[in-house]
Amino acid sequence: MNRSSEPVSVAILAFPETTASVTYGIYDLLMAAGRDWGFVVTGQPGPSLMQPRIVSAHSGTFLAANDVPITPQATLEEAAGATIVCVPELAVPPSESLEGRFAREIAWLKRCYATGATIATACSGAVLLAEGGC
């Protein structure tokens, strides 16, 4: 557990081939860490332990696979120093090739992993981790 006064920086990777429910679900869960736990102990919000940001190779709002808009809070380059990186699921039919489709995201994941970031995934997001050797 991070004992410093600064929340842990978490980058949640978003792309059109994921769903907003998983992306924003991860975000909401991480925002609650510490903040919502305080209510249990003191009845007041606790300090935030994590600072998640939704990051993407896309600089503007885009539609997720379930047609819900996702608005990234940072680009991949702006989130290069994240302590934790979360990759949501891939909503891609098994018959579709992924070759070259996520080149920027995979290169970014490799850089994050090489600099010591903890990498996590939900479900089929593991495909990107495997491709990147993370």
N, C-alpha and C positions, 0 to 999 in steps of 0.2 A: 504494500500500500504506500502511496505517495504521502509522505509526512510533511512536505513543504506546504507553504500557504498558497501556492499556485496550483490551479486545477491541471490535470493531465490533458495534454493536447491530443484530440482524437480526430482523425480524418475519416469520414465515411464516403467512400468512392461511389459516385452516382453516374449513370450512363443510361441512354434510352432503352437499353435492353434489360432493365431491371424494373421492379414495381415500386411505386411510391409507398405502398404499405410497409414493405420491408425496410426501405431506406429511412422513412420518417419514424418507423417503429424503433429502429436502432437508435436514432437520434433522441427520441423521447425517453427511451430507457436510460441512456447515458446521462441525459440532462437531470434525471431524477436522482442519480447517485449522490448521496450526501444531502442534497436539498430536501428531498422527501423523507429521508431517514430521520431528519431532525424532528419532524412532526411526531414520530413514534416516541422519541425520548423526551422532548421538551414541549411539544405542542407548537413549536415555531419552526420555520424553514431552517435547515442546516446549511453549512457552507457547501458550495458546489465542488465536487471532487473531480469532475471531468468537464472539459470544454469541447464538445463535439462540433465539428463543422462539416457540412456537406460540400464535397469537392468534386470537380469534374474537369475533363478535358474540354468540355463545352462551357464557354464563358457566360452564356445567357440561359434563360429559362428554356426547358425542352420538355416534351411529353414523354413520360415513362411508358413502358410496355402496356400498362393498363389505362393509358390516356389521361393520366393525372399529371399536371405540371409539377416539375421539380425545378427549384431555383437554387443553383449552387451558391455557396457563400464564399468560395475561393476556387481558384484554379489549381491544377496539380502543382504548378511551380510555387504558388503561394503557400501550399501546405506541405512543402518538402520536409519540414522539421517535425512533423507529427510523431508523438511517442507511440501511439497506437493507430493502426490503419484497419478499418473494417470494410469488407467487400460484401455487398448484398448478393442475392441470387441472380442468376442469368435467366431471363425469360426468352429463351431462344429455342425454337423447335430442334429436336435432335437431328433432323435431316439437313439443317443449315450448317455450312462450314463456318468456323470461327477464324480461319486462317487470315491473319493480317487485320482482322476486325478491331482488335483491342490493342494495337501496337503501342500507342501512347500510354495507355493505362498500365500495360504490362511493364514497359520500360520504367514508369514511375514506381510501380510496386517493387521492382528489382532494386531501384535506388533507395527506396525507403528501407527495405530489408537489409541492404548492404550497410546502411548507416545505423542499424540496430533497432529499428522500429519493430514492435510486436505486431504481427499480421494475423487478423482473424477473418472468418468468413461465415456466411449463412448459406447453407445448402449448396447449390450448384455454383456459387461464387468460387468454390474450391477449384474449379476448372481454370480460372485466371491465376490462382496461386500456383497450381501445377505447371501451367505454361511458363510462369515467371521463375519457377524454381524456388519459390518461397516456402 
